[in-house]
Amino acid sequence: MFTVADMMTLKPHTLSRNDTLFDAKEMMQTQSIRHIPITDDNHHLLGLISQRDVLAAQDSNLKSIIASHSHSPLEALLEHCMNRNIFSVDSHAGLKEAALYMQKHQIGCLPVLENKQLVGIITNSDFVAIAVTLLEMQDEVDPIEQDNLDELGDIDIARDL
């Protein structure tokens, strides 16, 4: 059985409760990530900031700029805006169970804890990577012949705006 430990990102990028939403935004952009665990000095998980949280703050920032010239919500400390009611998983949990849990609860990541300390993170992007690997393995076992591939034609992929 595959476990979360087999696919998780080890030692994920983290921030502290005294960092700001702006710090989170910068880290997300430079590291190409969408979820940042908030930890204390002992790597205990305190909360989580998602890209959605940052985008919501930016939206409220636009409204506040129009209304007045107050400080940006991105200057808020993570301690005041992090999600504290978060789901986490043990590294020995089954990979399938973690995926089903994320799907059922519509969450984008699960911080991975061992002895109450953050050791990793598994995200929906990790499960997409697993799916791609499985599809590639299937192609190696049962390759589509070139003639059949030509008959399939182009696949239309559209992005809803």
C-alpha positions as CSV (number, residue, x, y, z in Angstrom):
1,M,0.0,0.0,0.0
2,F,1.3,3.5,-0.9
3,T,1.4,5.9,2.0
4,V,1.3,9.7,2.2
5,A,5.0,9.6,3.0
6,D,5.6,8.1,-0.5
7,M,4.3,11.2,-2.3
8,M,4.4,14.1,0.1
9,T,6.6,17.1,-0.2
10,L,9.2,16.9,2.6
11,K,10.0,20.0,4.6
12,P,7.5,22.3,2.9
13,H,8.0,26.1,2.9
14,T,6.5,27.6,6.0
15,L,5.9,31.0,7.6
16,S,5.4,32.1,11.2
17,R,2.4,33.8,12.8
18,N,4.4,37.1,12.8
19,D,4.8,37.1,9.0
20,T,2.3,39.0,6.8
21,L,-0.1,38.2,4.0
22,F,2.4,40.0,1.8
23,D,5.1,37.6,2.8
24,A,2.8,34.7,2.0
25,K,2.0,36.2,-1.4
26,E,5.7,36.6,-2.2
27,M,6.5,33.1,-1.1
28,M,3.7,31.7,-3.2
29,Q,4.8,33.5,-6.3
30,T,8.5,32.7,-5.9
31,Q,8.0,29.1,-5.0
32,S,5.0,28.4,-7.2
33,I,2.9,27.0,-4.3
34,R,-0.6,27.6,-3.2
35,H,-0.6,26.5,0.4
36,I,1.7,27.6,3.2
37,P,1.6,26.0,6.7
38,I,2.1,28.4,9.6
39,T,4.4,26.9,12.3
40,D,6.1,27.8,15.5
41,D,9.8,27.5,16.2
42,N,9.3,23.8,17.0
43,H,7.6,23.0,13.7
44,H,4.2,22.7,15.4
45,L,1.4,23.4,13.0
46,L,-0.5,26.5,14.0
47,G,-2.5,27.2,10.8
48,L,-2.5,27.5,7.1
49,I,-2.7,30.3,4.5
50,S,-3.9,29.5,1.0
51,Q,-3.7,31.4,-2.3
52,R,-7.4,31.9,-1.9
53,D,-6.9,33.8,1.4
54,V,-4.3,36.1,-0.3
55,L,-6.6,36.7,-3.3
56,A,-9.5,37.5,-1.0
57,A,-7.3,40.0,0.9
58,Q,-6.3,41.7,-2.3
59,D,-9.9,42.0,-3.3
60,S,-10.7,43.7,0.0
61,N,-7.7,45.8,-0.5
62,L,-9.1,47.2,-3.8
63,K,-12.3,48.1,-2.0
64,S,-10.5,49.8,0.8
65,I,-8.3,51.8,-1.6
66,I,-11.4,53.1,-3.3
67,A,-13.0,54.0,0.0
68,S,-10.0,55.5,1.7
69,H,-6.2,55.5,1.8
70,S,-5.8,53.1,4.6
71,H,-3.2,50.4,5.1
72,S,-3.2,47.3,2.8
73,P,-4.8,44.2,4.2
74,L,-1.7,42.4,2.9
75,E,0.1,44.0,5.8
76,A,-2.0,41.9,8.2
77,L,-0.1,39.4,10.4
78,L,-0.8,35.8,9.5
79,E,-1.7,35.2,13.2
80,H,-4.9,37.2,12.6
81,C,-5.9,35.7,9.2
82,M,-4.6,32.1,9.1
83,N,-7.0,29.2,8.9
84,R,-6.8,27.4,12.3
85,N,-9.4,24.8,11.7
86,I,-7.4,22.6,9.3
87,F,-7.3,18.9,8.5
88,S,-3.9,17.1,8.7
89,V,-2.7,13.6,8.1
90,D,-0.1,11.2,9.5
91,S,2.7,10.2,7.1
92,H,1.8,6.6,7.5
93,A,-1.8,7.1,6.3
94,G,-2.9,5.4,3.1
95,L,-2.5,7.6,-0.1
96,K,-5.9,6.5,-1.4
97,E,-7.6,7.4,1.9
98,A,-5.9,10.8,2.0
99,A,-7.1,11.5,-1.6
100,L,-10.7,10.5,-0.8
101,Y,-10.6,12.6,2.4
102,M,-9.4,15.7,0.4
103,Q,-12.1,15.0,-2.3
104,K,-14.9,14.6,0.3
105,H,-14.0,17.7,2.2
106,Q,-13.0,19.7,-0.9
107,I,-9.7,20.8,0.5
108,G,-6.5,21.4,-1.6
109,C,-3.9,20.1,0.8
110,L,-3.2,18.1,3.9
111,P,-0.3,19.1,6.1
112,V,1.5,15.9,7.2
113,L,2.3,15.6,10.9
114,E,4.5,13.2,13.0
115,N,4.5,13.7,16.8
116,K,2.6,16.9,16.3
117,Q,5.3,18.4,14.1
118,L,5.0,19.3,10.5
119,V,7.1,17.0,8.3
120,G,5.5,17.4,4.9
121,I,2.5,18.4,2.8
122,I,0.4,16.6,0.2
123,T,-1.6,18.7,-2.2
124,N,-4.1,18.2,-5.0
125,S,-1.2,18.9,-7.4
126,D,0.6,15.8,-6.1
127,F,-2.5,13.7,-6.9
128,V,-2.6,15.2,-10.4
129,A,1.1,14.2,-10.8
130,I,0.2,10.6,-9.7
131,A,-2.7,10.5,-12.2
132,V,-0.3,11.6,-15.0
133,T,2.2,9.0,-14.0
134,L,-0.5,6.3,-14.0
135,L,-1.7,7.4,-17.5
136,E,1.8,7.3,-18.8
137,M,2.3,3.8,-17.4
138,Q,-0.9,2.7,-19.1
139,D,0.3,4.1,-22.4
140,E,3.5,2.0,-22.1
141,V,1.4,-1.2,-21.4
142,D,-1.3,-0.5,-24.0
143,P,0.0,2.0,-26.5
144,I,-2.4,3.5,-28.9
145,E,-1.4,2.7,-32.5
146,Q,-0.6,5.7,-34.6
147,D,-3.4,5.0,-37.0
148,N,-5.9,5.0,-34.2
149,L,-4.4,8.2,-32.7
150,D,-4.9,10.0,-36.1
151,E,-8.6,9.0,-36.1
152,L,-9.1,10.6,-32.6
153,G,-8.4,14.1,-34.0
154,D,-7.5,17.1,-31.8
155,I,-8.9,17.4,-28.3
156,D,-10.5,20.7,-27.6
157,I,-9.5,22.1,-24.2
158,A,-11.1,25.4,-23.3
159,R,-10.6,27.6,-20.3
160,D,-13.7,29.2,-18.8
161,L,-13.2,32.8,-17.8
